[in-house]
């Protein structure tokens, strides 16, 4: 078991992301998880993440905690609001954009086979 307190979370700058902050709560190097990585991304108005494929062997879930985000997957736009989630398989290309005037917060959960 490993508890990660808010103050222990690691802030990082994911490649291709802009006008946002990301914090990691659990990962192999932080808590010894062999499969899961869990983090929280806060997107300021106009913030987002450029299109990129989900890594081989990975499954990924975005869960919107607060606000509204536009998630694009394989050319299709989806408006996700607080309480909505979206699942991606390896190889799917996705991007995220906060097109609103409010902050949006998203839980990011990934697992690798």
Secondary structure as the mmCIF struct_conf table of DSSP 4:
data_model
#
loop_
_struct_conf.conf_type_id
_struct_conf.id
_struct_conf.beg_label_comp_id
_struct_conf.beg_label_asym_id
_struct_conf.beg_label_seq_id
_struct_conf.end_label_comp_id
_struct_conf.end_label_asym_id
_struct_conf.end_label_seq_id
HELX_RH_3T_P HELX_RH_3T_P1 UNK A 6 UNK A 8
HELX_LH_PP_P HELX_LH_PP_P1 UNK A 9 UNK A 9
STRN STRN1 UNK A 10 UNK A 12
TURN_TY1_P TURN_TY1_P1 UNK A 15 UNK A 16
STRN STRN2 UNK A 17 UNK A 26
HELX_RH_AL_P HELX_RH_AL_P1 UNK A 28 UNK A 31
BEND BEND1 UNK A 34 UNK A 35
STRN STRN3 UNK A 36 UNK A 53
HELX_LH_PP_P HELX_LH_PP_P2 UNK A 54 UNK A 55
TURN_TY1_P TURN_TY1_P2 UNK A 56 UNK A 57
STRN STRN4 UNK A 58 UNK A 66
BEND BEND2 UNK A 67 UNK A 67
STRN STRN5 UNK A 68 UNK A 73
TURN_TY1_P TURN_TY1_P3 UNK A 74 UNK A 75
STRN STRN6 UNK A 76 UNK A 81
TURN_TY1_P TURN_TY1_P4 UNK A 82 UNK A 83
STRN STRN7 UNK A 85 UNK A 88
TURN_TY1_P TURN_TY1_P5 UNK A 90 UNK A 91
STRN STRN8 UNK A 93 UNK A 97
BEND BEND3 UNK A 100 UNK A 102
STRN STRN9 UNK A 104 UNK A 112
#
